[in-house]
Amino acid sequence: MSSVSDNKTVLKIKALADSAECGGNSRDEVFARCFLAAQKTLGITPFDEQIAAAIALSEGKLIQMQTGEGKTLCAVFAACAHAKNGGAAHIFTFNDYLAARDCEWMKPIYDELGVSVGVITEKTPRGERKELYKKQVVYTTAKEAGFDYLRDFTELDPNKMCFPKPDFAIFDEADSILIDEARIPLVIAGDVAVKEDGSVAEIYEKLSGFDEADFEVDEETKNVYLTDEGADKAEEVFGVRGIYSANNAGLLAKICACLKAREVLREDKDYIVKDKKIVLVDEFTGRTAPGRVFPGELQAAAEAKHGLKITSRGRIIGSIALQYFARLYPKLAGMTGTAESAREEFEKFYGITVEVIPTRLPCKRIDNPLELYFDQAEKQKAIIAAVKDAADKQRPVLVGTASIEESEELSEALRKEGVSCSVLNAKNNSEEAKIIANAGKRGAVTISTNMAGRGVDIKLGGEDSSDKDFVVNAGGLLVIATSMRESGRITLQLRGRAGRQGDVGESRYFASLDEDIMTKNNLRKLCGRHYPSEKTSGALTDKTLLKEAERIQRISEGDTFDERVNLMKYTLIGEKHRETTFARRTALLSGEYQSEMWKKNAPELYERAVRKFGEKELNALENKILAALLNEFHSDYLDYTAYLREGIHLTQIAGRNPAEEYNIACEEYYENAAQSIPERMTEKLEEVLKCGNIADYKIETPERIYTYLLNDMAEEFRVKPLLLNVFSEEDEQELIKEDEAEEKKGFFKKLFGKK
């Protein structure tokens, strides 16, 4: 295998740069101009490895490139080559701080090549985003771009839509965004005014007699379900027949919401009551979130719990998982330090191949094998001893923890031992980047969650490298991983923070037998007699025990991969329906398609309206009303699928495929609901005709729009498989008879089972 320096394309690009004969827009010519621009504007001469990485990015590959090897510059080459050939590139960074930093840092190269560049962060006003998205290269986060894509779905004025047609995306820290966070849906919701009919408050009051025998709380999803006894009691208390019938779906939703508000939601933890209003508390920051409301009927149920006025309810209008948002781009590329271990997943989910770029200089980092301890207490003693030993020598240490709580606990223990340290938890990316940049300083001890400080190089001797010689003699940066993660990539990412660009460094990796990953995958059973029968001090040395512990991680990785594949089976149908609905809506608002529902389904009313308001004005209004109705239609669909996924407390029997059954139900619901739109449009036309002037008609839209992340885990599908028809053939025949005897029922009869 030839080295990067022997790569013919790399040599050609460098030769073009040396000759300065690179005025065209072929990839090689643009790369040569970028090479010269980097030298001229930044004083940087790109390495051969960086050029090779840029070539791979321009070919739509995912490159593995170690920390400190200059990935940021590689993306500029690929983005410029794409832009110079009429394309638009979006470079997605790990956070807003890195987007702003990289854009400002690399802007001189773009300016030299005449390529327009901009940055969009969470603080960028909505009104400015449309112009920024017109830039040839845009730095932002996948989250912000995804939210802009969803916000366009709420606009009725096409001039206010800002997100452009997706073209070329380059993902920095690609494994974090495209794999670890791929399942997390971006959600856009809105407040919908409701009539205060007292129904939720009345239902809440009537549920006072329901006890633990009448419902169950799912600890995974925090949802509440009626037991068979509870379903019987609900039918008796509310005077209905068939609580699971389509006619009673709204009642069932309110019952479950009221029980969840009573049994699951906790005041001063999940929300506070302020000025006679429910104010949510963000579960990650612990701060109040005044702009957010509980979804569906839960907001009204929480208000009923405290006897407050029920004013509005939040409805999810649109949602897209990061995985599917990435797949909107016809061309994808990415960069990360740990891609090889996820090669299969990148190819399966995104169709992109992985290319490993060698380091410019040989890696001198010492990676120590797993150190296994009996329990958390023994492990923490060993970690503290390792940190204290390094601190005594003024050797810098970076400790990577699994959670904010672990970081705080460890830092407190170290301070008691007289070791001062900085604690990072990804709450302030700008400030924490400065701390991480100095994590290689003499005597520095930095404790960080895995997400904090990503994308920032750690130089030995500090940001200015002033104490580099001392730190090198002390052994370089010591990195400590405090536990085994579900993915070995996280440990590899952490190890990679040391030993940048040929520096010396060391990594140590600690775990204990009582960690969740060990108990979840039953290490005790795997090890048999090799598993210690009583508490042991110090590191465990049994080779079989260590071998099986390391195998646990591979088992876990296989499980999470299977979960992601399984999740895709459940979510593909929703993505198909979202794309269809979004496309129809956009065509209506852009004028690409003119609705003729009124003309076809209510010709007499339509003719009256044309005579009264004029055909052009009426047709324009019809498209807008239909677009708004598609929002309602999609919200109903999302409510249904959420209920279907989270609200069915059934077990898988009879060998039926739950994913197939789920997809069939979603398809049937979508088609049936779509058939109701013409009738609903006719009702809207009747309302329009009541207006004296067409401008007097106001289209109902949500009062307030807001966005948030919903942590949607595939675990819910594995623990609680969905099965629509879980009955035996005899049961099915019985249900058919019941259906013939009762009035027509919708999907809820099939979905929620029989008593």
Steps between C-alpha positions, in 0.01 A plus 500: 500500500646837397532783746306826475814679377502264197136583412502620137209741552669658804820544296306651210325752727831605657659530155211722385545718808874529439443602140215738592321378184172423674247748371226252406231340715593135478537343842879483474527864391273622780697290750824653375357850552384402851854375570645837400227694686570310824868590471428863415219583744557267796869420470414128485651257249256209471648154558471226239267317741267803511483515121427126483224544758353792302497285185307229686250757634443640151421143388229468766695279740530492875858552613657377820760754604653522844460794737729791416561393139318802350155376398359856504720604206417184303132593495582839345662337196198276436246779558682742266527242221126434526413871517718589200302253294163655581415309816428598860665334798385482861770419755344361818708538817450352846373825655436871433837605642688282250282617210581866576866426571560296185318747276700795631828304496462373141327806350823649356542193275141525376545874436820435304313254276192721465271254679230652721481357853275551802416356838165425665475437874213473746519879552468587128163680448249316283477800266870483412520130427358503148781726377762300688380176341563661160874494576699238312633353826315510832638393839235393749385204708279220371253594773461861383471406133248229586290744699503745208382221271212428741411867556440538127221245539313747721523798263208599279702767318758339267713817524557425869634152435876497536641148474642431153492181298755267666814446292832402664550445873830450683460373856777572750507253793289288264471195723345708779245667274424218257509205740494591870240778458340368181187375678424831670208670326489873447149617583303811412184563697240770543245620752146435386219689671239276658152571624485475875219249519617358830524148359861439607438641848187286531687187386784571744250524783324175403833314502548565872370151576751326273780323687808291415291202392341710224811620316867430442790742459762405241832604656675512162264742325332651809161432342192376682275217379168364622496143625207273414344597835560868422340470157189344659487772763546776237205370299288497816610842632468679166194310381648380171515169321839388363757741642735392219257576219566779250211702643668507841857567381490862618367399840768232536774750414372738770473222758860389440622861501324574830643188662847591374464854637397357835739205528809593298538878476661654808465865598836679544668221303316475169328837527423789733179697548566870445245780458226235478673333206687174451865571412709202390844420641766384251615153605857557378572847641263508796392848390144610426395499134229768472458446126407135523180308580419133550383329180149379421250490786774497766522880532127528570524206742781672694288816516202298623720345768553844652154638425637750247325646198549278196610741229688315229666177415823423321481298182791352310481640147804336349785271595811356337778287646855620430560181303224583253590866485853400393354272235321797338838602358579327169872521578644426844851502642637501851802520728574335833780341696308174540330385180654162425319319782165629369577430133208256457251741650609793283470285189165345601322816613657768281666321209836669566834323512769554761858595415769496768754781466837418661648741754766739375738383772508159673281482813707480820204470739501203737150344520478283810261201508175489699541523880210316665389542863247322720266797552461874450663582834815302418511651152468854630784441747722388212401798282570746782838337562588526129399866482676585826820329384502701175409824680790453741732496196311798348409280206177620332201266528173487308230281658206399282182411692166358388280765663487841665419331834811283479713804416374689805544201731855431380606864519373521858697188593816640339466834678482315831835348401640847437483480118342805336328441166280658233164335431337521158149380419422649156284782639717784366686395186693825458640514853565127509691513171751733668536262795543196271758690293708528819438143622859418394645769723745409775311370805152535343232253607188516285187291551264491205195317376553349157306778327693791651781666308458300177686640200765683706866392483695444821857625461770385739610785723170687458346700217826692450716186551712698750563201728521237225849371589402444864177319405680283243755395764211420738354259241258727318125517556347215700144417394279292729173333395293428812261233372409265217254656256247334272725593209875450498523803271441727798805358677705529179391864463618567853832322451552709186507824702860409591790448259398759239740548206763261631496630859573267789201405712325222684148370553353281775162330492312408822183292551328307780289185522193685626470743208166492318651361181645203693179410684277564198702255289543250786878492537464271802340228287758539222789461743363215709752392765740778396264763641620605850282363780593772749626856498860536387726803542709632214489416131360160398752289309309188392562479124166333422314765701680781312440333164127456566469857630642633174262270309211667684570820311485321163171339603364840600610656171324223311182556701495877443567447128207257483283752685583770247417265214176410677415865556545568130237233424253692714587851389536461124124508447472826694780652293323400181181668618685811621674541165172457314314750719783757499537477122126546439489796734803670341354452150176668612672804649749546217221496241644190337168327564147641513245319716165433335328339799234768527429492128472119492335425833278806556439649151194706598668654804812560293310687229330716764838581652652583161218744429539656843881520530653437157665178376865607537461615860291194590751255351788664686306473827407137427867404469586669829205342683594158364863555606385589852270197501795280405671628816199386705490171310870437570461593868215251531717239331790566742263479797375168369844348437630621838203338669548188292869473590485596865145428605462133419580277791490164327735206464617338181341160436395284205825572312366813329747769395427812708686732262290384207179533701600850610574605143169361376308691769681827419434459128131426559461795734675736258286395205174505697576837657593644160156401372342730758678811370254584216210504748697719741588735212133534413431605859772765463335630180170538685683712759661711225159571345380646830763776472408833345851536358749225418767683701282459811557123504768406750676168463542326834866451585682419826535801728867438571764280335789342691757227445665240718682166494311185592713214627343219301665173593471180300485315834124557514454277197719221637351498849142550394448365146201631311249247380165609369331165481607286795197279508446138411275411207213440743554846649501652152166340416358629828619850416343483155164417663545789746579737213183394320296555815650835596525818299796528263836523675831644382854382564488539875297182532778300338781695658410496864359152520195348659436460868 
